[in-house]
């Protein structure tokens, strides 16, 4: 099992830390590249979507949906 890795990122002008497993970081990077976006911009885009969960959970779901083509 992968141990989560914490990264700091600035979203909408404020710094936050996100902890995800390396596979999710890699998939997020791939997703951002596929949309011609930086990783930070892709995370900010996902953060701006309405949600009922944490940003970390929203990122995991976004990666899963992208991988599934939905």
PDB file of N, CA, C, O and CB in Angstrom:
ATOM      1  N   UNK A   1       0.845  -1.181   0.000  1.00  0.00           N
ATOM      2  CA  UNK A   1       0.000   0.000   0.000  1.00  0.00           C
ATOM      3  C   UNK A   1       0.888   1.241   0.000  1.00  0.00           C
ATOM      4  O   UNK A   1       1.893   1.301   0.708  1.00  0.00           O
ATOM      5  CB  UNK A   1      -0.960   0.000   1.222  1.00  0.00           C
ATOM      6  N   UNK A   2       0.511   2.202  -0.783  1.00  0.00           N
ATOM      7  CA  UNK A   2       1.287   3.442  -0.893  1.00  0.00           C
ATOM      8  C   UNK A   2       1.023   4.359   0.295  1.00  0.00           C
ATOM      9  O   UNK A   2      -0.104   4.478   0.776  1.00  0.00           O
ATOM     10  CB  UNK A   2       0.954   4.170  -2.202  1.00  0.00           C
ATOM     11  N   UNK A   3       2.071   4.990   0.744  1.00  0.00           N
ATOM     12  CA  UNK A   3       1.935   5.974   1.811  1.00  0.00           C
ATOM     13  C   UNK A   3       1.645   7.336   1.175  1.00  0.00           C
ATOM     14  O   UNK A   3       2.331   7.730   0.232  1.00  0.00           O
ATOM     15  CB  UNK A   3       3.226   6.028   2.704  1.00  0.00           C
ATOM     16  N   UNK A   4       0.632   8.063   1.681  1.00  0.00           N
ATOM     17  CA  UNK A   4       0.327   9.379   1.114  1.00  0.00           C
ATOM     18  C   UNK A   4       1.518  10.340   1.211  1.00  0.00           C
ATOM     19  O   UNK A   4       2.305  10.300   2.157  1.00  0.00           O
ATOM     20  CB  UNK A   4      -0.882   9.984   1.822  1.00  0.00           C
ATOM     21  N   UNK A   5       1.614  11.191   0.212  1.00  0.00           N
ATOM     22  CA  UNK A   5       2.643  12.227   0.151  1.00  0.00           C
ATOM     23  C   UNK A   5       1.946  13.575   0.241  1.00  0.00           C
ATOM     24  O   UNK A   5       0.967  13.827  -0.462  1.00  0.00           O
ATOM     25  CB  UNK A   5       3.503  12.115  -1.162  1.00  0.00           C
ATOM     26  N   UNK A   6       2.458  14.440   1.111  1.00  0.00           N
ATOM     27  CA  UNK A   6       1.856  15.756   1.299  1.00  0.00           C
ATOM     28  C   UNK A   6       2.579  16.768   0.425  1.00  0.00           C
ATOM     29  O   UNK A   6       3.808  16.802   0.371  1.00  0.00           O
ATOM     30  CB  UNK A   6       1.904  16.185   2.788  1.00  0.00           C
ATOM     31  N   UNK A   7       1.788  17.595  -0.261  1.00  0.00           N
ATOM     32  CA  UNK A   7       2.338  18.689  -1.069  1.00  0.00           C
ATOM     33  C   UNK A   7       1.613  19.975  -0.708  1.00  0.00           C
ATOM     34  O   UNK A   7       0.428  19.969  -0.377  1.00  0.00           O
ATOM     35  CB  UNK A   7       2.207  18.389  -2.596  1.00  0.00           C
ATOM     36  N   UNK A   8       2.344  21.066  -0.779  1.00  0.00           N
ATOM     37  CA  UNK A   8       1.742  22.385  -0.568  1.00  0.00           C
ATOM     38  C   UNK A   8       1.423  22.991  -1.915  1.00  0.00           C
ATOM     39  O   UNK A   8       2.198  22.876  -2.865  1.00  0.00           O
ATOM     40  CB  UNK A   8       2.682  23.319   0.248  1.00  0.00           C
ATOM     41  N   UNK A   9       0.269  23.641  -1.989  1.00  0.00           N
ATOM     42  CA  UNK A   9      -0.170  24.252  -3.232  1.00  0.00           C
ATOM     43  C   UNK A   9      -0.952  25.519  -2.892  1.00  0.00           C
ATOM     44  O   UNK A   9      -1.585  25.605  -1.839  1.00  0.00           O
ATOM     45  CB  UNK A   9      -1.036  23.260  -4.077  1.00  0.00           C
ATOM     46  N   UNK A  10      -0.901  26.491  -3.784  1.00  0.00           N
ATOM     47  CA  UNK A  10      -1.655  27.724  -3.594  1.00  0.00           C
ATOM     48  C   UNK A  10      -2.889  27.686  -4.480  1.00  0.00           C
ATOM     49  O   UNK A  10      -2.793  27.513  -5.695  1.00  0.00           O
ATOM     50  CB  UNK A  10      -0.783  28.972  -3.909  1.00  0.00           C
ATOM     51  N   UNK A  11      -4.047  27.851  -3.854  1.00  0.00           N
ATOM     52  CA  UNK A  11      -5.323  27.859  -4.560  1.00  0.00           C
ATOM     53  C   UNK A  11      -6.037  29.156  -4.210  1.00  0.00           C
ATOM     54  O   UNK A  11      -6.251  29.462  -3.037  1.00  0.00           O
ATOM     55  CB  UNK A  11      -6.197  26.608  -4.188  1.00  0.00           C
ATOM     56  N   UNK A  12      -6.396  29.902  -5.222  1.00  0.00           N
ATOM     57  CA  UNK A  12      -7.110  31.170  -5.035  1.00  0.00           C
ATOM     58  C   UNK A  12      -6.383  32.081  -4.047  1.00  0.00           C
ATOM     59  O   UNK A  12      -7.007  32.759  -3.231  1.00  0.00           O
ATOM     60  CB  UNK A  12      -8.539  30.908  -4.546  1.00  0.00           C
ATOM     61  N   UNK A  13      -5.075  32.084  -4.136  1.00  0.00           N
ATOM     62  CA  UNK A  13      -4.277  32.992  -3.324  1.00  0.00           C
ATOM     63  C   UNK A  13      -3.970  32.529  -1.918  1.00  0.00           C
ATOM     64  O   UNK A  13      -3.328  33.260  -1.163  1.00  0.00           O
ATOM     65  CB  UNK A  13      -4.954  34.268  -3.245  1.00  0.00           C
ATOM     66  N   UNK A  14      -4.407  31.333  -1.536  1.00  0.00           N
ATOM     67  CA  UNK A  14      -4.049  30.853  -0.205  1.00  0.00           C
ATOM     68  C   UNK A  14      -3.398  29.475  -0.286  1.00  0.00           C
ATOM     69  O   UNK A  14      -3.764  28.637  -1.110  1.00  0.00           O
ATOM     70  CB  UNK A  14      -5.288  30.803   0.700  1.00  0.00           C
ATOM     71  N   UNK A  15      -2.427  29.272   0.591  1.00  0.00           N
ATOM     72  CA  UNK A  15      -1.675  28.017   0.604  1.00  0.00           C
ATOM     73  C   UNK A  15      -2.462  26.945   1.351  1.00  0.00           C
ATOM     74  O   UNK A  15      -3.114  27.220   2.358  1.00  0.00           O
ATOM     75  CB  UNK A  15      -0.284  28.218   1.253  1.00  0.00           C
ATOM     76  N   UNK A  16      -2.389  25.739   0.846  1.00  0.00           N
ATOM     77  CA  UNK A  16      -3.009  24.596   1.504  1.00  0.00           C
ATOM     78  C   UNK A  16      -2.131  23.370   1.273  1.00  0.00           C
ATOM     79  O   UNK A  16      -1.317  23.349   0.350  1.00  0.00           O
ATOM     80  CB  UNK A  16      -4.459  24.356   0.975  1.00  0.00           C
ATOM     81  N   UNK A  17      -2.296  22.368   2.097  1.00  0.00           N
ATOM     82  CA  UNK A  17      -1.569  21.113   1.939  1.00  0.00           C
ATOM     83  C   UNK A  17      -2.541  20.030   1.518  1.00  0.00           C
ATOM     84  O   UNK A  17      -3.667  19.950   2.010  1.00  0.00           O
ATOM     85  CB  UNK A  17      -0.838  20.717   3.247  1.00  0.00           C
ATOM     86  N   UNK A  18      -2.081  19.202   0.600  1.00  0.00           N
ATOM     87  CA  UNK A  18      -2.893  18.094   0.111  1.00  0.00           C
ATOM     88  C   UNK A  18      -2.074  16.825   0.268  1.00  0.00           C
ATOM     89  O   UNK A  18      -0.904  16.780  -0.111  1.00  0.00           O
ATOM     90  CB  UNK A  18      -3.335  18.310  -1.382  1.00  0.00           C
ATOM     91  N   UNK A  19      -2.689  15.803   0.823  1.00  0.00           N
ATOM     92  CA  UNK A  19      -2.021  14.526   1.036  1.00  0.00           C
ATOM     93  C   UNK A  19      -2.704  13.454   0.188  1.00  0.00           C
ATOM     94  O   UNK A  19      -3.864  13.109   0.413  1.00  0.00           O
ATOM     95  CB  UNK A  19      -2.036  14.136   2.541  1.00  0.00           C
ATOM     96  N   UNK A  20      -1.965  12.938  -0.786  1.00  0.00           N
ATOM     97  CA  UNK A  20      -2.472  11.891  -1.680  1.00  0.00           C
ATOM     98  C   UNK A  20      -1.394  10.839  -1.901  1.00  0.00           C
ATOM     99  O   UNK A  20      -0.203  11.115  -1.761  1.00  0.00           O
ATOM    100  CB  UNK A  20      -2.930  12.492  -3.037  1.00  0.00           C
ATOM    101  N   UNK A  21      -1.819   9.648  -2.243  1.00  0.00           N
ATOM    102  CA  UNK A  21      -0.891   8.593  -2.599  1.00  0.00           C
ATOM    103  C   UNK A  21      -0.188   8.948  -3.904  1.00  0.00           C
ATOM    104  O   UNK A  21      -0.768   9.623  -4.753  1.00  0.00           O
ATOM    105  CB  UNK A  21      -1.619   7.242  -2.720  1.00  0.00           C
ATOM    106  N   UNK A  22       1.073   8.494  -4.076  1.00  0.00           N
ATOM    107  CA  UNK A  22       1.823   8.819  -5.293  1.00  0.00           C
ATOM    108  C   UNK A  22       1.092   8.472  -6.590  1.00  0.00           C
ATOM    109  O   UNK A  22       1.233   9.190  -7.580  1.00  0.00           O
ATOM    110  CB  UNK A  22       3.136   8.105  -5.270  1.00  0.00           C
ATOM    111  N   UNK A  23       0.329   7.408  -6.607  1.00  0.00           N
ATOM    112  CA  UNK A  23      -0.423   7.052  -7.823  1.00  0.00           C
ATOM    113  C   UNK A  23      -1.451   8.116  -8.178  1.00  0.00           C
ATOM    114  O   UNK A  23      -1.673   8.397  -9.355  1.00  0.00           O
ATOM    115  CB  UNK A  23      -1.122   5.702  -7.643  1.00  0.00           C
ATOM    116  N   UNK A  24      -2.078   8.708  -7.170  1.00  0.00           N
ATOM    117  CA  UNK A  24      -3.042   9.780  -7.433  1.00  0.00           C
ATOM    118  C   UNK A  24      -2.335  11.047  -7.901  1.00  0.00           C
ATOM    119  O   UNK A  24      -2.831  11.741  -8.788  1.00  0.00           O
ATOM    120  CB  UNK A  24      -3.875  10.077  -6.175  1.00  0.00           C
ATOM    121  N   UNK A  25      -1.166  11.358  -7.307  1.00  0.00           N
ATOM    122  CA  UNK A  25      -0.410  12.527  -7.792  1.00  0.00           C
ATOM    123  C   UNK A  25      -0.031  12.336  -9.256  1.00  0.00           C
ATOM    124  O   UNK A  25      -0.140  13.268 -10.052  1.00  0.00           O
ATOM    125  CB  UNK A  25       0.865  12.757  -6.935  1.00  0.00           C
ATOM    126  N   UNK A  26       0.413  11.131  -9.613  1.00  0.00           N
ATOM    127  CA  UNK A  26       0.806  10.857 -11.001  1.00  0.00           C
ATOM    128  C   UNK A  26      -0.396  10.972 -11.936  1.00  0.00           C
ATOM    129  O   UNK A  26      -0.295  11.553 -13.016  1.00  0.00           O
ATOM    130  CB  UNK A  26       1.438   9.453 -11.118  1.00  0.00           C
ATOM    131  N   UNK A  27      -1.534  10.416 -11.518  1.00  0.00           N
ATOM    132  CA  UNK A  27      -2.733  10.483 -12.353  1.00  0.00           C
ATOM    133  C   UNK A  27      -3.223  11.923 -12.494  1.00  0.00           C
ATOM    134  O   UNK A  27      -3.657  12.326 -13.573  1.00  0.00           O
ATOM    135  CB  UNK A  27      -3.846   9.602 -11.764  1.00  0.00           C
ATOM    136  N   UNK A  28      -3.157  12.702 -11.411  1.00  0.00           N
ATOM    137  CA  UNK A  28      -3.544  14.116 -11.503  1.00  0.00           C
ATOM    138  C   UNK A  28      -2.648  14.863 -12.476  1.00  0.00           C
ATOM    139  O   UNK A  28      -3.122  15.694 -13.251  1.00  0.00           O
ATOM    140  CB  UNK A  28      -3.485  14.783 -10.123  1.00  0.00           C
ATOM    141  N   UNK A  29      -1.359  14.571 -12.439  1.00  0.00           N
ATOM    142  CA  UNK A  29      -0.421  15.203 -13.381  1.00  0.00           C
ATOM    143  C   UNK A  29      -0.758  14.821 -14.814  1.00  0.00           C
ATOM    144  O   UNK A  29      -0.726  15.665 -15.710  1.00  0.00           O
ATOM    145  CB  UNK A  29       1.032  14.800 -13.057  1.00  0.00           C
ATOM    146  N   UNK A  30      -1.082  13.550 -15.031  1.00  0.00           N
ATOM    147  CA  UNK A  30      -1.480  13.094 -16.370  1.00  0.00           C
ATOM    148  C   UNK A  30      -2.766  13.775 -16.817  1.00  0.00           C
ATOM    149  O   UNK A  30      -2.892  14.184 -17.971  1.00  0.00           O
ATOM    150  CB  UNK A  30      -1.660  11.568 -16.390  1.00  0.00           C
ATOM    151  N   UNK A  31      -3.714  13.895 -15.903  1.00  0.00           N
ATOM    152  CA  UNK A  31      -4.985  14.539 -16.214  1.00  0.00           C
ATOM    153  C   UNK A  31      -4.765  16.000 -16.569  1.00  0.00           C
ATOM    154  O   UNK A  31      -5.342  16.498 -17.536  1.00  0.00           O
ATOM    155  CB  UNK A  31      -5.957  14.418 -15.033  1.00  0.00           C
ATOM    156  N   UNK A  32      -3.940  16.686 -15.801  1.00  0.00           N
ATOM    157  CA  UNK A  32      -3.646  18.094 -16.083  1.00  0.00           C
ATOM    158  C   UNK A  32      -2.988  18.229 -17.452  1.00  0.00           C
ATOM    159  O   UNK A  32      -3.368  19.095 -18.240  1.00  0.00           O
ATOM    160  CB  UNK A  32      -2.735  18.694 -14.986  1.00  0.00           C
ATOM    161  N   UNK A  33      -2.009  17.382 -17.737  1.00  0.00           N
ATOM    162  CA  UNK A  33      -1.314  17.434 -19.028  1.00  0.00           C
ATOM    163  C   UNK A  33      -2.278  17.166 -20.182  1.00  0.00           C
ATOM    164  O   UNK A  33      -2.180  17.794 -21.237  1.00  0.00           O
ATOM    165  CB  UNK A  33      -0.159  16.415 -19.058  1.00  0.00           C
ATOM    166  N   UNK A  34      -3.204  16.239 -19.982  1.00  0.00           N
ATOM    167  CA  UNK A  34      -4.187  15.922 -21.031  1.00  0.00           C
ATOM    168  C   UNK A  34      -5.105  17.105 -21.332  1.00  0.00           C
ATOM    169  O   UNK A  34      -5.667  17.205 -22.423  1.00  0.00           O
ATOM    170  CB  UNK A  34      -5.029  14.713 -20.617  1.00  0.00           C
ATOM    171  N   UNK A  35      -5.250  17.994 -20.361  1.00  0.00           N
ATOM    172  CA  UNK A  35      -6.079  19.187 -20.544  1.00  0.00           C
ATOM    173  C   UNK A  35      -5.232  20.442 -20.759  1.00  0.00           C
ATOM    174  O   UNK A  35      -5.737  21.561 -20.676  1.00  0.00           O
ATOM    175  CB  UNK A  35      -6.992  19.381 -19.336  1.00  0.00           C
ATOM    176  N   UNK A  36      -3.948  20.246 -21.035  1.00  0.00           N
ATOM    177  CA  UNK A  36      -3.014  21.364 -21.257  1.00  0.00           C
ATOM    178  C   UNK A  36      -3.040  22.370 -20.106  1.00  0.00           C
ATOM    179  O   UNK A  36      -3.058  23.582 -20.322  1.00  0.00           O
ATOM    180  CB  UNK A  36      -3.349  22.078 -22.571  1.00  0.00           C
ATOM    181  N   UNK A  37      -3.040  21.849 -18.891  1.00  0.00           N
ATOM    182  CA  UNK A  37      -3.084  22.681 -17.692  1.00  0.00           C
ATOM    183  C   UNK A  37      -1.930  22.312 -16.773  1.00  0.00           C
ATOM    184  O   UNK A  37      -1.390  21.208 -16.843  1.00  0.00           O
ATOM    185  CB  UNK A  37      -4.436  22.522 -16.958  1.00  0.00           C
ATOM    186  N   UNK A  38      -1.564  23.245 -15.919  1.00  0.00           N
ATOM    187  CA  UNK A  38      -0.607  22.915 -14.872  1.00  0.00           C
ATOM    188  C   UNK A  38      -1.337  22.100 -13.805  1.00  0.00           C
ATOM    189  O   UNK A  38      -2.565  22.127 -13.722  1.00  0.00           O
ATOM    190  CB  UNK A  38       0.040  24.209 -14.259  1.00  0.00           C
ATOM    191  N   UNK A  39      -0.578  21.385 -13.001  1.00  0.00           N
ATOM    192  CA  UNK A  39      -1.168  20.616 -11.909  1.00  0.00           C
ATOM    193  C   UNK A  39      -1.925  21.547 -10.968  1.00  0.00           C
ATOM    194  O   UNK A  39      -3.039  21.232 -10.549  1.00  0.00           O
ATOM    195  CB  UNK A  39      -0.080  19.834 -11.138  1.00  0.00           C
ATOM    196  N   UNK A  40      -1.336  22.679 -10.636  1.00  0.00           N
ATOM    197  CA  UNK A  40      -1.984  23.635  -9.731  1.00  0.00           C
ATOM    198  C   UNK A  40      -3.299  24.145 -10.311  1.00  0.00           C
ATOM    199  O   UNK A  40      -4.286  24.278  -9.587  1.00  0.00           O
ATOM    200  CB  UNK A  40      -1.049  24.815  -9.442  1.00  0.00           C
ATOM    201  N   UNK A  41      -3.319  24.430 -11.607  1.00  0.00           N
ATOM    202  CA  UNK A  41      -4.553  24.912 -12.239  1.00  0.00           C
ATOM    203  C   UNK A  41      -5.631  23.828 -12.264  1.00  0.00           C
ATOM    204  O   UNK A  41      -6.810  24.124 -12.068  1.00  0.00           O
ATOM    205  CB  UNK A  41      -4.266  25.392 -13.668  1.00  0.00           C
ATOM    206  N   UNK A  42      -5.236  22.584 -12.501  1.00  0.00           N
ATOM    207  CA  UNK A  42      -6.208  21.489 -12.514  1.00  0.00           C
ATOM    208  C   UNK A  42      -6.798  21.287 -11.121  1.00  0.00           C
ATOM    209  O   UNK A  42      -8.003  21.079 -10.980  1.00  0.00           O
ATOM    210  CB  UNK A  42      -5.552  20.183 -13.013  1.00  0.00           C
ATOM    211  N   UNK A  43      -5.952  21.349 -10.095  1.00  0.00           N
ATOM    212  CA  UNK A  43      -6.445  21.207  -8.722  1.00  0.00           C
ATOM    213  C   UNK A  43      -7.380  22.362  -8.376  1.00  0.00           C
ATOM    214  O   UNK A  43      -8.420  22.152  -7.751  1.00  0.00           O
ATOM    215  CB  UNK A  43      -5.267  21.150  -7.721  1.00  0.00           C
ATOM    216  N   UNK A  44      -7.018  23.572  -8.775  1.00  0.00           N
ATOM    217  CA  UNK A  44      -7.876  24.731  -8.518  1.00  0.00           C
ATOM    218  C   UNK A  44      -9.221  24.572  -9.228  1.00  0.00           C
ATOM    219  O   UNK A  44     -10.257  24.933  -8.669  1.00  0.00           O
ATOM    220  CB  UNK A  44      -7.181  26.032  -8.977  1.00  0.00           C
ATOM    221  N   UNK A  45      -9.219  24.041 -10.439  1.00  0.00           N
ATOM    222  CA  UNK A  45     -10.461  23.812 -11.173  1.00  0.00           C
ATOM    223  C   UNK A  45     -11.349  22.813 -10.429  1.00  0.00           C
ATOM    224  O   UNK A  45     -12.554  23.026 -10.293  1.00  0.00           O
ATOM    225  CB  UNK A  45     -10.159  23.304 -12.597  1.00  0.00           C
ATOM    226  N   UNK A  46     -10.758  21.743  -9.960  1.00  0.00           N
ATOM    227  CA  UNK A  46     -11.516  20.732  -9.208  1.00  0.00           C
ATOM    228  C   UNK A  46     -12.009  21.326  -7.888  1.00  0.00           C
ATOM    229  O   UNK A  46     -13.133  21.058  -7.463  1.00  0.00           O
ATOM    230  CB  UNK A  46     -10.642  19.470  -8.941  1.00  0.00           C
ATOM    231  N   UNK A  47     -11.174  22.125  -7.247  1.00  0.00           N
ATOM    232  CA  UNK A  47     -11.549  22.762  -5.982  1.00  0.00           C
ATOM    233  C   UNK A  47     -12.751  23.689  -6.153  1.00  0.00           C
ATOM    234  O   UNK A  47     -13.558  23.832  -5.234  1.00  0.00           O
ATOM    235  CB  UNK A  47     -10.365  23.547  -5.414  1.00  0.00           C
ATOM    236  N   UNK A  48     -12.877  24.317  -7.319  1.00  0.00           N
ATOM    237  CA  UNK A  48     -13.954  25.276  -7.566  1.00  0.00           C
ATOM    238  C   UNK A  48     -15.306  24.604  -7.802  1.00  0.00           C
ATOM    239  O   UNK A  48     -16.340  25.269  -7.755  1.00  0.00           O
ATOM    240  CB  UNK A  48     -13.605  26.139  -8.756  1.00  0.00           C
ATOM    241  N   UNK A  49     -15.310  23.308  -8.052  1.00  0.00           N
ATOM    242  CA  UNK A  49     -16.562  22.595  -8.302  1.00  0.00           C
ATOM    243  C   UNK A  49     -17.335  22.418  -6.991  1.00  0.00           C
ATOM    244  O   UNK A  49     -16.734  22.238  -5.932  1.00  0.00           O
ATOM    245  CB  UNK A  49     -16.285  21.217  -8.961  1.00  0.00           C
ATOM    246  N   UNK A  50     -18.665  22.469  -7.066  1.00  0.00           N
ATOM    247  CA  UNK A  50     -19.461  22.195  -5.869  1.00  0.00           C
ATOM    248  C   UNK A  50     -19.189  20.766  -5.374  1.00  0.00           C
ATOM    249  O   UNK A  50     -19.037  19.840  -6.170  1.00  0.00           O
ATOM    250  CB  UNK A  50     -20.978  22.393  -6.162  1.00  0.00           C
ATOM    251  N   UNK A  51     -19.131  20.609  -4.053  1.00  0.00           N
ATOM    252  CA  UNK A  51     -18.888  19.269  -3.509  1.00  0.00           C
ATOM    253  C   UNK A  51     -19.387  19.189  -2.072  1.00  0.00           C
ATOM    254  O   UNK A  51     -19.622  20.198  -1.407  1.00  0.00           O
ATOM    255  CB  UNK A  51     -17.382  18.914  -3.575  1.00  0.00           C
ATOM    256  N   UNK A  52     -19.538  17.957  -1.627  1.00  0.00           N
ATOM    257  CA  UNK A  52     -19.964  17.683  -0.251  1.00  0.00           C
ATOM    258  C   UNK A  52     -18.891  16.917   0.506  1.00  0.00           C
ATOM    259  O   UNK A  52     -19.188  16.200   1.462  1.00  0.00           O
ATOM    260  CB  UNK A  52     -21.279  16.892  -0.239  1.00  0.00           C
ATOM    261  N   UNK A  53     -17.646  17.070   0.078  1.00  0.00           N
ATOM    262  CA  UNK A  53     -16.551  16.317   0.689  1.00  0.00           C
ATOM    263  C   UNK A  53     -15.295  17.183   0.719  1.00  0.00           C
ATOM    264  O   UNK A  53     -15.305  18.333   0.282  1.00  0.00           O
ATOM    265  CB  UNK A  53     -16.285  14.994  -0.083  1.00  0.00           C
ATOM    266  N   UNK A  54     -14.234  16.616   1.235  1.00  0.00           N
ATOM    267  CA  UNK A  54     -12.954  17.327   1.295  1.00  0.00           C
ATOM    268  C   UNK A  54     -12.350  17.467  -0.104  1.00  0.00           C
ATOM    269  O   UNK A  54     -12.744  16.768  -1.037  1.00  0.00           O
ATOM    270  CB  UNK A  54     -11.969  16.590   2.231  1.00  0.00           C
ATOM    271  N   UNK A  55     -11.403  18.369  -0.226  1.00  0.00           N
ATOM    272  CA  UNK A  55     -10.694  18.528  -1.499  1.00  0.00           C
ATOM    273  C   UNK A  55      -9.965  17.241  -1.858  1.00  0.00           C
ATOM    274  O   UNK A  55      -9.971  16.835  -3.020  1.00  0.00           O
ATOM    275  CB  UNK A  55      -9.698  19.706  -1.429  1.00  0.00           C
ATOM    276  N   UNK A  56      -9.343  16.601  -0.891  1.00  0.00           N
ATOM    277  CA  UNK A  56      -8.622  15.352  -1.155  1.00  0.00           C
ATOM    278  C   UNK A  56      -9.553  14.306  -1.748  1.00  0.00           C
ATOM    279  O   UNK A  56      -9.203  13.639  -2.722  1.00  0.00           O
ATOM    280  CB  UNK A  56      -7.978  14.817   0.132  1.00  0.00           C
ATOM    281  N   UNK A  57     -10.723  14.162  -1.169  1.00  0.00           N
ATOM    282  CA  UNK A  57     -11.701  13.211  -1.688  1.00  0.00           C
ATOM    283  C   UNK A  57     -12.150  13.614  -3.085  1.00  0.00           C
ATOM    284  O   UNK A  57     -12.279  12.763  -3.965  1.00  0.00           O
ATOM    285  CB  UNK A  57     -12.910  13.113  -0.748  1.00  0.00           C
ATOM    286  N   UNK A  58     -12.388  14.898  -3.294  1.00  0.00           N
ATOM    287  CA  UNK A  58     -12.801  15.385  -4.611  1.00  0.00           C
ATOM    288  C   UNK A  58     -11.726  15.099  -5.661  1.00  0.00           C
ATOM    289  O   UNK A  58     -12.050  14.765  -6.801  1.00  0.00           O
ATOM    290  CB  UNK A  58     -13.098  16.894  -4.555  1.00  0.00           C
ATOM    291  N   UNK A  59     -10.468  15.226  -5.290  1.00  0.00           N
ATOM    292  CA  UNK A  59      -9.380  14.936  -6.228  1.00  0.00           C
ATOM    293  C   UNK A  59      -9.351  13.459  -6.584  1.00  0.00           C
ATOM    294  O   UNK A  59      -9.170  13.105  -7.749  1.00  0.00           O
ATOM    295  CB  UNK A  59      -8.030  15.361  -5.637  1.00  0.00           C
ATOM    296  N   UNK A  60      -9.525  12.599  -5.595  1.00  0.00           N
ATOM    297  CA  UNK A  60      -9.539  11.158  -5.868  1.00  0.00           C
ATOM    298  C   UNK A  60     -10.694  10.786  -6.799  1.00  0.00           C
ATOM    299  O   UNK A  60     -10.517  10.007  -7.735  1.00  0.00           O
ATOM    300  CB  UNK A  60      -9.645  10.364  -4.552  1.00  0.00           C
ATOM    301  N   UNK A  61     -11.874  11.347  -6.536  1.00  0.00           N
ATOM    302  CA  UNK A  61     -13.043  11.056  -7.375  1.00  0.00           C
ATOM    303  C   UNK A  61     -12.827  11.593  -8.790  1.00  0.00           C
ATOM    304  O   UNK A  61     -13.183  10.925  -9.761  1.00  0.00           O
ATOM    305  CB  UNK A  61     -14.326  11.670  -6.757  1.00  0.00           C
ATOM    306  N   UNK A  62     -12.253  12.783  -8.919  1.00  0.00           N
ATOM    307  CA  UNK A  62     -11.978  13.351 -10.241  1.00  0.00           C
ATOM    308  C   UNK A  62     -11.025  12.460 -11.023  1.00  0.00           C
ATOM    309  O   UNK A  62     -11.227  12.235 -12.216  1.00  0.00           O
ATOM    310  CB  UNK A  62     -11.393  14.764 -10.111  1.00  0.00           C
ATOM    311  N   UNK A  63      -9.998  11.956 -10.371  1.00  0.00           N
ATOM    312  CA  UNK A  63      -9.051  11.051 -11.031  1.00  0.00           C
ATOM    313  C   UNK A  63      -9.770   9.776 -11.462  1.00  0.00           C
ATOM    314  O   UNK A  63      -9.601   9.315 -12.591  1.00  0.00           O
ATOM    315  CB  UNK A  63      -7.860  10.711 -10.090  1.00  0.00           C
ATOM    316  N   UNK A  64     -10.568   9.212 -10.570  1.00  0.00           N
ATOM    317  CA  UNK A  64     -11.295   7.997 -10.899  1.00  0.00           C
ATOM    318  C   UNK A  64     -12.231   8.200 -12.086  1.00  0.00           C
ATOM    319  O   UNK A  64     -12.269   7.379 -13.002  1.00  0.00           O
ATOM    320  CB  UNK A  64     -12.081   7.522  -9.695  1.00  0.00           C
ATOM    321  N   UNK A  65     -12.983   9.293 -12.063  1.00  0.00           N
ATOM    322  CA  UNK A  65     -13.898   9.577 -13.180  1.00  0.00           C
ATOM    323  C   UNK A  65     -13.139   9.795 -14.480  1.00  0.00           C
ATOM    324  O   UNK A  65     -13.573   9.333 -15.535  1.00  0.00           O
ATOM    325  CB  UNK A  65     -14.757  10.808 -12.869  1.00  0.00           C
ATOM    326  N   UNK A  66     -12.021  10.488 -14.418  1.00  0.00           N
ATOM    327  CA  UNK A  66     -11.209  10.716 -15.617  1.00  0.00           C
ATOM    328  C   UNK A  66     -10.675   9.392 -16.162  1.00  0.00           C
ATOM    329  O   UNK A  66     -10.696   9.162 -17.371  1.00  0.00           O
ATOM    330  CB  UNK A  66     -10.039  11.678 -15.306  1.00  0.00           C
ATOM    331  N   UNK A  67     -10.199   8.523 -15.273  1.00  0.00           N
ATOM    332  CA  UNK A  67      -9.651   7.233 -15.691  1.00  0.00           C
ATOM    333  C   UNK A  67     -10.742   6.345 -16.307  1.00  0.00           C
ATOM    334  O   UNK A  67     -10.476   5.553 -17.211  1.00  0.00           O
ATOM    335  CB  UNK A  67      -8.998   6.518 -14.492  1.00  0.00           C
ATOM    336  N   UNK A  68     -11.951   6.491 -15.807  1.00  0.00           N
ATOM    337  CA  UNK A  68     -13.073   5.703 -16.307  1.00  0.00           C
ATOM    338  C   UNK A  68     -13.702   6.321 -17.549  1.00  0.00           C
ATOM    339  O   UNK A  68     -14.557   5.712 -18.191  1.00  0.00           O
ATOM    340  CB  UNK A  68     -14.121   5.550 -15.226  1.00  0.00           C
ATOM    341  N   UNK A  69     -13.271   7.538 -17.882  1.00  0.00           N
ATOM    342  CA  UNK A  69     -13.812   8.211 -19.060  1.00  0.00           C
ATOM    343  C   UNK A  69     -15.185   8.808 -18.832  1.00  0.00           C
ATOM    344  O   UNK A  69     -15.948   9.010 -19.777  1.00  0.00           O
ATOM    345  CB  UNK A  69     -13.876   7.255 -20.203  1.00  0.00           C
ATOM    346  N   UNK A  70     -15.502   9.093 -17.572  1.00  0.00           N
ATOM    347  CA  UNK A  70     -16.819   9.687 -17.265  1.00  0.00           C
ATOM    348  C   UNK A  70     -16.688  11.100 -16.776  1.00  0.00           C
ATOM    349  O   UNK A  70     -17.692  11.745 -16.475  1.00  0.00           O
ATOM    350  CB  UNK A  70     -17.555   8.861 -16.226  1.00  0.00           C
TER     351      UNK A  70
END
